[in-house]
Amino acid sequence: MTSPAENPPQPRFRPRPWDHLETPQDVELWIDEHNRALQELVKPQETGVGICFTLAEGGNVYMQTTGDAVILDVEPEADWIAPLITAATGAEPPRGQVWVLPDDRLVQLILGLSMLVQSTTLVVGHPFGARARRPAY
């Protein structure tokens, strides 16, 4: 008989290879697909819902959208991406690792990150810093 420690549970969501997005229309289609997946796969009571972008050059960026903001939790291993986030969105870097961007910057952000992403994974239960809010999808 094997113990749970020997056979840990499989992750609920698995990484998906990233297809580079080249136009705002590509990003809008990706956002629609992502929102449908969240609606189908995430339970209403779950919090910390978002997506993890695994960057090809190292590190993860977790993203959550709310009704009025895009929240990014940039892991220390991915802090090299800060100048790109600033260039794509016009936002100033935060003091910590959690960025709060206006929701109208989402398309520019995804276009800016697109060539650097290796894979994406849906996430639930991510803290998203002190600003964690329920997603708007």
C-alpha positions as a Python dict, from the first residue, in 0.01 Angstrom:
ca = {
    (1, 'M'): (0, 0, 0),
    (2, 'T'): (134, 348, -88),
    (3, 'S'): (95, 656, 126),
    (4, 'P'): (-32, 994, -3),
    (5, 'A'): (322, 1131, 43),
    (6, 'E'): (449, 875, -210),
    (7, 'N'): (174, 959, -459),
    (8, 'P'): (90, 1328, -424),
    (9, 'P'): (-235, 1435, -589),
    (10, 'Q'): (-211, 1546, -948),
    (11, 'P'): (-235, 1923, -997),
    (12, 'R'): (-586, 2031, -1082),
    (13, 'F'): (-471, 2240, -1379),
    (14, 'R'): (-183, 2155, -1607),
    (15, 'P'): (43, 2392, -1800),
    (16, 'R'): (-60, 2464, -2157),
    (17, 'P'): (198, 2554, -2421),
    (18, 'W'): (171, 2918, -2520),
    (19, 'D'): (88, 3028, -2874),
    (20, 'H'): (240, 3369, -2942),
    (21, 'L'): (-22, 3638, -2996),
    (22, 'E'): (58, 3901, -3255),
    (23, 'T'): (-244, 4132, -3280),
    (24, 'P'): (-496, 4290, -3044),
    (25, 'Q'): (-759, 4064, -3204),
    (26, 'D'): (-551, 3756, -3112),
    (27, 'V'): (-538, 3881, -2753),
    (28, 'E'): (-914, 3947, -2742),
    (29, 'L'): (-979, 3589, -2861),
    (30, 'W'): (-739, 3452, -2599),
    (31, 'I'): (-912, 3657, -2326),
    (32, 'D'): (-1253, 3521, -2433),
    (33, 'E'): (-1123, 3162, -2429),
    (34, 'H'): (-956, 3216, -2090),
    (35, 'N'): (-1275, 3362, -1940),
    (36, 'R'): (-1483, 3067, -2069),
    (37, 'A'): (-1235, 2821, -1917),
    (38, 'L'): (-1254, 3001, -1581),
    (39, 'Q'): (-1634, 2995, -1586),
    (40, 'E'): (-1639, 2623, -1664),
    (41, 'L'): (-1358, 2502, -1437),
    (42, 'V'): (-1355, 2727, -1130),
    (43, 'K'): (-1606, 2689, -849),
    (44, 'P'): (-1789, 3009, -744),
    (45, 'Q'): (-1656, 2993, -386),
    (46, 'E'): (-1291, 2971, -497),
    (47, 'T'): (-1069, 3275, -451),
    (48, 'G'): (-722, 3364, -576),
    (49, 'V'): (-831, 3275, -928),
    (50, 'G'): (-609, 3369, -1218),
    (51, 'I'): (-347, 3252, -1459),
    (52, 'C'): (22, 3181, -1421),
    (53, 'F'): (248, 3279, -1710),
    (54, 'T'): (569, 3076, -1700),
    (55, 'L'): (834, 3279, -1875),
    (56, 'A'): (1075, 3106, -2113),
    (57, 'E'): (1373, 3288, -1959),
    (58, 'G'): (1272, 3205, -1603),
    (59, 'G'): (1016, 3295, -1342),
    (60, 'N'): (640, 3318, -1317),
    (61, 'V'): (395, 3604, -1342),
    (62, 'Y'): (52, 3546, -1187),
    (63, 'M'): (-235, 3753, -1323),
    (64, 'Q'): (-584, 3816, -1190),
    (65, 'T'): (-842, 4042, -1347),
    (66, 'T'): (-1109, 4220, -1149),
    (67, 'G'): (-1387, 4451, -1260),
    (68, 'D'): (-1153, 4749, -1269),
    (69, 'A'): (-794, 4627, -1248),
    (70, 'V'): (-534, 4377, -1359),
    (71, 'I'): (-330, 4243, -1069),
    (72, 'L'): (12, 4097, -1142),
    (73, 'D'): (216, 3907, -887),
    (74, 'V'): (567, 3896, -1034),
    (75, 'E'): (786, 3637, -863),
    (76, 'P'): (1137, 3754, -773),
    (77, 'E'): (1282, 3520, -1040),
    (78, 'A'): (1077, 3708, -1300),
    (79, 'D'): (1147, 4064, -1183),
    (80, 'W'): (1360, 4112, -1495),
    (81, 'I'): (1026, 4158, -1678),
    (82, 'A'): (946, 4486, -1492),
    (83, 'P'): (1082, 4718, -1767),
    (84, 'L'): (864, 4541, -2024),
    (85, 'I'): (553, 4575, -1806),
    (86, 'T'): (629, 4946, -1768),
    (87, 'A'): (686, 4989, -2142),
    (88, 'A'): (371, 4797, -2238),
    (89, 'T'): (137, 4960, -1987),
    (90, 'G'): (292, 5294, -1884),
    (91, 'A'): (271, 5186, -1519),
    (92, 'E'): (538, 5267, -1264),
    (93, 'P'): (693, 4965, -1089),
    (94, 'P'): (544, 4895, -745),
    (95, 'R'): (745, 4888, -422),
    (96, 'G'): (683, 4513, -392),
    (97, 'Q'): (610, 4239, -640),
    (98, 'V'): (236, 4307, -686),
    (99, 'W'): (139, 4542, -967),
    (100, 'V'): (-212, 4689, -993),
    (101, 'L'): (-285, 4810, -1346),
    (102, 'P'): (-593, 4971, -1496),
    (103, 'D'): (-810, 4711, -1670),
    (104, 'D'): (-779, 4897, -2002),
    (105, 'R'): (-409, 4795, -2017),
    (106, 'L'): (-475, 4420, -2037),
    (107, 'V'): (-443, 4387, -2416),
    (108, 'Q'): (-117, 4585, -2427),
    (109, 'L'): (20, 4381, -2137),
    (110, 'I'): (-56, 4045, -2302),
    (111, 'L'): (89, 4164, -2635),
    (112, 'G'): (406, 4277, -2455),
    (113, 'L'): (447, 3948, -2268),
    (114, 'S'): (348, 3720, -2552),
    (115, 'M'): (691, 3652, -2703),
    (116, 'L'): (836, 3572, -2359),
    (117, 'V'): (578, 3320, -2237),
    (118, 'Q'): (650, 2948, -2245),
    (119, 'S'): (325, 2818, -2095),
    (120, 'T'): (18, 2917, -1895),
    (121, 'T'): (-162, 2744, -1610),
    (122, 'L'): (-495, 2830, -1449),
    (123, 'V'): (-457, 2885, -1075),
    (124, 'V'): (-686, 2898, -773),
    (125, 'G'): (-592, 2989, -419),
    (126, 'H'): (-311, 3227, -517),
    (127, 'P'): (-279, 3509, -261),
    (128, 'F'): (-223, 3793, -513),
    (129, 'G'): (-75, 3999, -232),
    (130, 'A'): (-295, 4193, 6),
    (131, 'R'): (-505, 4310, -286),
    (132, 'A'): (-657, 3971, -371),
    (133, 'R'): (-1011, 4018, -493),
    (134, 'R'): (-1271, 3803, -659),
    (135, 'P'): (-1217, 3774, -1034),
    (136, 'A'): (-1447, 3941, -1283),
    (137, 'Y'): (-1525, 3697, -1562),
}
